[in-house]
C-alpha cells in the first residue's frame, strides 16, 4: 500500500483566495484554520510557467510555482509539501514561504 501527496497548505482564507488563480483547484479544510490544495494535473499545467525547474529539490514542484507561492505568502505563510511512499519506503519534501520568500527548507526525509 502506498500514497502520493503534492499540495500547498496555508490558512483557509488565504488558500481559498489564492486558489482562484488555479483553475480546477480544490481546497480541503484541515484543523487549526489551515487548508490543503492538492496539486492536480490541471493545476500543475496552470501554474507551470515554462521556466527551468527550480533548485529546491522537489520531484514535481511545477516550474515557476515557487514564484506564485512567494506572491501568495505576502498574505500569510504558505507551505508546499510532497510525499511518496510505497511499502513503507519513500520520501517527503517541504518548504515554507512567508513575506515573499522561503523561510523554512527545503526539508527532505
N, C-alpha and C positions, 0 to 999 in steps of 0.2 A: 504494500500500500504506500502511496506517495502523495505529495501535494506540491503545487506551484503557486506562489503568490508574487504578484507585481502590482504595487499600489502606492498612491500618495495618501498620507494621513495628516490631518490638520483639524483645527477647531471646526465644529459643524458649520457655522455661518460662513466662515472663510472658504471652506471647501465647496459649499453649495454655490456661492458666488463665483468662485474660480472655475467650477466645472462647467459653467456656461460657455467657457472658451473651448470646451472639448465636446464636440457633437457625439451623442450616444453615450456620454459618461453617466454612470450611476453613482450615487453617494449612499453608503450604508452607515447608519449611526452605530457608534461604539459607545463605550461607557466614558464617563468623566468629560462629557462635552466634545468628544472627538468623533470624527467620521473618517471613513475609508473610501477612496475612489479607486476601484480596480482598474488596472491598465489593460483594456480590451484591445483587440486587433484594430478596431475602428479608431479608438482613442490614440493608439500608437501611431497610426498613419496621420492623424490630425496634428499631433504635436511635434512630429519629426520635421525638422526644418532643412534637411539636406546637408547640414554641416558635418564635418568629420565627427566620428564618435568621440565622446568626452573621455577624459582620463581618470574617471572616478572609480573604475574597476567593476562596474555593474555589468551583468551579462546583457540585459535588454533595456537599459535606460535609453529611450529614444534620443537620437542625436539632436541637440538643441533644447531638449526638455528642461535641462538644468537652468537655462535662461528664464523659462516660464516659471519654474519653481522659485527662482530667486525673485522674480517680479511679484508672485503671489505672497512671498514671505514678507513683503513690506507691510502687510496687514496682520501678520502673525506667523508663528513658527509652522513650517511645513516639512514633513519627512517623506522620503521616498524609500521604500523597502522592497527587497526581493528575497525570496527563499525558494529553494527547490530541493526536495527530499524524496528519496525512493528507497525502501527497505532499510530505513534508519541512517542512510548515508546522504549527505548533501551539504549545501552551503547557504549562508544568509549574508545579505549586504544591506547597509542602511546609511543614510546621510540625512542631516537636518539643516535646513536653510532658515535664517531669520535676518531681518533688516537688510535683505537683498544679497546675502552671501552665505556660504557654507559655514556653520558654526559648530558642527559635530560630524566627524567622519571624513571620508567614508570609512565605515567599520565593516569588517568581514570576519566570519567564523566558518 
